Amino acid sequence: MTDTLRIPDEIAFKAIDPKAYADGSVHEAFRWLRENQPLGRAELEGVEPFWLVTKHADILEISRQNDLFHSGDRPTTFTTKEAEAAVRQMTGGSPHLVRTLVQMDAPDHPKYRVMTQSWFLPQNIRKLEDRIRQIAREHVDHMAALGGECDFVNEIALFYPLRVIMEILGVPPEDEPRMLRLTQELFGAQDPELNRDRKEAMDVAAGMEMMQGIIADFFMYFKGITDDRKAEPKGDVASVIANAQIDGVPINDFEAMSYYVIVATAGHDTTSSSTAAAIWGLAANPEEFAKVKADPSLIPGLVDEAIRWMTPVKHFMRSATEDTEVAGRKIAKGDWLWLAYPSGNRDEEVFNDPDAFRVDRKDGKHLAFGYGAHLCLGQHLAKMEMRILFEEMLPRLKSLSLNGEPKLAQANFVGGPKTLPIKYEMA
């Protein structure tokens, strides 16, 4: 590999460092990469070499070609050599602790995706609109009752999408706190304030043991739900998963449990982050708040801009199934590629003034839901939840401002605001 393609170590490290996502400095690293080395090689100690893909067009190009760039052959999210070896030892050779849609490729991926796909189509989720609006109103009423100050993340944003997805999945309200805790422990594993052991640094063995424990807790919980829905199916997604068949054979427990985990976690966590991002963006930019207050038809634009601006899913990894070329770079069979979604979503060639938060932005389409076969299954539901919440909230909000410094989670895979102190007046 010629040195001209190698990314300087300090820049490559920023891209993988969870703390750089918490303090925002990762955006400076991505800006440098887009200008100087938009598709370069990271060769860091203790890590398999990988390509860092930072341009919107290149991320699209790779995401579009699902036969050429696989999700499941190598780890689907970034890991170190030591951690990957530990996972393979635990699983008998697989690089994955769970097997969800994101770890699958064709022919399995489309078969598993279609199991629940109809649940999340626009025409079907429209039937849920009245119930979601009722849940949204309850949360806006709660916000009003808090008396003009709150931590929007920990008092509103975490709970609204959680209630919606748990109803769809079939998890009773009394179990929602457990699901929230497990989700935060799973996605917040790199953050000392969110991880299960509340530790700043862990060795690989301790980290693996922690992750195994979280996944085991999820599996144990959903095993009870599966047994219940097999005995007595209901009209929820849990019943669909519990009774699913692939190629005429009932889905196995490991894959059923993995399916529950992806719906139960990704189904609310990313929406919570984007919902909080919208309020953060409006509180920090009074002119944007005034625009959307004056013109509610801008709410869908607010939703998309919040998702772009925060980009809760920070990366997925892909690996090349044969020798190929992307943006003039020769990619060898087996090469590992990091798709940097926050970078693609701030690409100056696609978005004008990309760091700014603008509710009436017309330029470019964000990549926060992915693209191609792995396009997020729940994107329509997420956008509908956010739209309904702001339709209910904005007419009642007279003023909105930050009431302290927001904090972001330390996470290089999935993360968003951890605290968001705001002040507001309700009508």
N, C-alpha and C positions, 0 to 999 in steps of 0.2 A: 504494500500500500504506500503510495507516494505521500510524503509529508505535506504536500500542498492540500490534501483532502482532510488531514487530521485537524480536528478542532482543538484549540488551546485547552489544556486540562482545566484551567480555572473556569472557563466558559461552559465546558461539558459538565463539570461538577455542579454548577448552578442549575442546570436543567434537571438534574436528578435529585437535588437537595431539597427535602421537604421544607426546610426553614426558608428557602428562597421563595417558595410559594406563599408562605405566611407573611414575609416582609415586602413582597412585591418585586424584589430585585430580579426575579426570574424574567420579568418582562424586558429588563435592560439586556440580559443575556440573549434572549430571543431576538431582540431588535438588532443586536450586533450580528447574530447568525444570519438573519434575513439579508442584511447588507453585505456581509463578508463571506459567509460560508453556509448558504441556505440548505445544502444537502451535503453535510460533512460527516466524517467518522469520529466517534468518541472512542478513545482507547485508554480507559482508566484502570487503575490497579484494582484487582479483585472482581472485575466485571468483564463479561464477554464483550468484545467490541460490538458497537452498534452504530447504525446511521441515524443521525438526528434530522428529521424531516420537518422543516419550519415554515415552508411556503404553502399558502392556501391551495394553489394549483397542484402542487406535488402530493399533498395529503389527499386531495380529491382523486388524483390519478391512481394512487396506490389503493385507496379504498374502493375504487370502482372495479378493480381487477381481483376478485376474490379467489380465482383459481391460481393466479400467479403469486399472490401474497396471502399466505395462510395465517389464521389466528391461533390455531391449536397445536401446531407442530413443536413450537418452543413456548416458553412462558408468555402468556398473553399480556401480563403487566411486568414492568421492569423488576428485576431482582439481581442479586449478586450471585457469583459462582457458588459461594458457600451455601447460600440459602436455597438455590436451585438444587444443589446436590442433596441437601437435607430433605427437600420435598420429594425428590425422586426416590430417596431411600425409604421414606414413609409410605409412598404410594405404590412401590414396586415398579418404578420406572417412569411414571407419568410426571410431567412438570406441573400438574394442576392439583390443588387440594380439593377443588370442586369442579364439576363439569356442567357449566351453564351454557346458554346460547353463545356467550362471548368467547368461550373456549372451543367452539365447534366450527367445522368447515363442512362444505358439501361432501357427501350426500346427507349427513346427519342434520346439519344446521337447518335446512328448509323444512325437514320433517318435524323437528322439535318446535320450530318457530310457528308453524301453522297450527299447532295445538291450541295456542291461546290468541293467535293473531286476530281472529274475528272479534274478540272481546275488546280490542283496542282500536278498532276501525272507527273513523269519525261518525259514521251513521249509527253505530252502536253506543258509543260513549255519549252521544247526544241524549239518549234515553236517561242518562244519569244526571243531566244538567240540573233538574229541579232539586234533587237530593244534595248535589254538590253546592248549589246556591244556599241551601238551608245550612249546611256545614260552614260555608263562608260567612254567612250572617252571624252565626253563633260566635265565630272567632273575631269578627269586627265588634260585636257587642262586648266580648271579653276585653278587647283592646280599649274600648270606651270606658269600661269599668275600672281600668287600671289607673285612671286619673291623670292622663296627659304625659306620663313618662313610662317607658318600659325598655327592656332589652328585647328588641323585636325578634331576634333569633330564638331565644330561650323561652319566650312567652307566647309567640304566635307562629312564627315560620316553621318551627320543627313539628308542630302539632296538627296544623291544618292538612297538609298533604298526607301525613301519617294516617289520619282518620279516614281520608278518602280511599287510599289504597288498601287499608286493612278491611274496610267494608267490602270492597270489590273482591279481595282475596278470601274473606270469610273468617277473619280473626276477630274475636269478640273485643269490645272496647276495654275490658279490664286487663287484657293482655298487651295493649298498645305500649305502655311504659317499658315492658320487657323487650318488645321488638325495637323500640327506639334505642334502648341501652345497647342491645346487641349490634345494631347497625352502626352506632357511634364507635363501638369498640372495634368493629371490623374495618370501617373506613378511616377511623381516627387512630389506627395502630401506631402511626409515626408521631403522634402528638401527645406529649406527656400529660396534658390536661384531659385528654379524651380516651387514651388507651386503657385497657382493663387493669393493668398493674400500676398506672399513674407513674410510669418510669420515663426518665429522659433518654436513657440509652440501655439497650439490651443486647446481649450476645445472640447469635443466630439460634442457638438451641432454645433459649428462653423465649425468643420471639416466635419461633415455630410452635412451641408448646402453647403459647398464648393463643395463636391463631387457630390451632387445632381445637382448643377448648371452646372458643367462640363458635366455630363451625359445628362442633359436637352439640353445643347447646341449641343452636338453630335446628339441627337435624332431629334432636330428641323432641323438641316442641312440635315440629311439623309431622313427625311420625304419628303423634297422637291425632292430629288433624286428618292425616291420610287415612288412618284406620277408621275414623269416624265417617269420613266422606265415602269410603268404599262401602261401609255398611249402610249408609243413608245419604246418598248424594243430594246436594242442594243446588240452587242456581248461582253458584259462585265459582271463582277461578280455581279455588282449592279442589272442588269436585272435578273440574276438568282435568287437572294435573293428576289427582289420585286415581282416576279411572282411565287415563290415557293409554292408548296402544300405539306402538311404533312398529310398522310392518306386521301388524296382526299380533304382536306380542306385547303384553302389559309392560309399561315403563318400569324399570327397576328402581329400587328404593333410593339408591345413591343419586340417580339422575332426577328422580322426583324431588328429593330434598334440595338438590342443587337448584332446580327450577324455582321452588318456593323461595329460596334465599335471594335469587336475583330479583324476583318480583317484590319481595318484602323489603329489600334494602334499596335497590336502585329506583324502585317505584315511588319513593318519597324523598330520599336524601338529596338527590340532585334538584328536585323541585323546591325543597326547602331552601337550598342555597340560592337558587335563582330568584325566588320570592324575596328573600332577604336582600339580594343584590339590587332588586328594583327599588326597594325602600331606601337603601343606602344611596343609590344613584339620585333619587328624587330629593332626599334630605340634604345631600351635598351640593345639589344644583337647583336652587330655587326657581330658576327660569324654566327648567324642564318640568318641575312640579306645576308651575303656573300654566304651561302649555297643555299638559294632559288634563289638568283640572278644567280648563276652558274648552277642551275638545276631547270628549270621551272616545271619539273614533280613533284616537291615537293609542288606546290601551293595547291593542294587539302589537303595535310597534314598540311600546314600552316593554311588553313581555319578551319579544325577540331580542331587544337591545340588552335587557338584563341578562338573558341567557348567554348572549355573545360576550358581554363585558365580563361576566364572572367565569364562564366556561367551567362548570363544576367537574366534568370528566377531563382530567389533565392530559392523559395519554392512553393509547393502547399500543401494544407491540405487534408487529407482523413479521413473518419470515418468508423469504423468496423461495418458491418451489423450483425455480430454474434460473439460469443466468439470464439477466435482462438489463435494461437501461432505464434510468429515470433522470430527467433533467440533465442529460449528458454524462451522468455518472454510471459506471459499470457496476451493477449489483450482482454478486455471485449467488449461486444456489445455496440456500441455507443461511444467507446473511439475515441479520436481525435489524429491524427498523423501528424507531420510536416516532410515532405520529404525534407531533406537539400541537394539540388543538388550540391552546391559548395563543400560540404564536400564529397559527393560520387565521385565527379570529381577530388578530391585530395586524394583519398584513397590509402595509401601506398601499400595495397595488390594487387592493380590493376595497379597503375601507378608508375613507377620508378622515383624517384626524382620529386614528383608531383608538387612542386612549381615552377620548372624550365619551361621555355618556349622553346620548341623544335619542329622545323618544320618537323623533320624526325622521330617523335615519332611513335613507332610501337605497344606499349603496351596498351592493354585495349581499351574499347569503352566508350566514354563519355555519360553522361545521360542528357545533356543540353536540348535535345528535348523531354525529358520524355520517356515513354516506355508504351507498351500495347495499349489499345483502345484510350488513350489520346495522343498518339505520335503526335507531332506537325504536323499539316496539311501542313504548309508551309516550312518544313525543306529542301526539294529539291530545292525550289525556293531560299531560303536564301543562301544555299551553292553555287548555280549556280551564283547568283549575286556577291558574294564575289570572287569566282574563276575568273569570267570575269573581275572584277575590277582590280584584281592583275595581271592578264594576260596582261592587258592594261597598268598598272602603273609600274610594276617592271622593264620591259626593259628600261623605260625612267628615272628611278631613279638611279642616279650615287652614291649618298650618302644619309644617313638618320641618324639623331640623335635627341635626346630630346633637347628641347630649354627652359627648365623650368620644374616645377613639375606638372605632370598630376594630375587631381582631379577626384575622383569618386563621383557619386551621393549618397546622403543619402537615401537608399531605402532597405527594407528587402523583397520586392516582385519582382519588376523588376527594374534593374538599371545597369549602366555601366559607362564608362568615361564621365565626364561632361566637362572637358577641356583637351586638349592634345596638348601642344605647341611643334612644331617640326621645325627642320632646315633640308634642303635638297638641293641637286643639281639635276637638271633635264638634261637629255641628249638632 
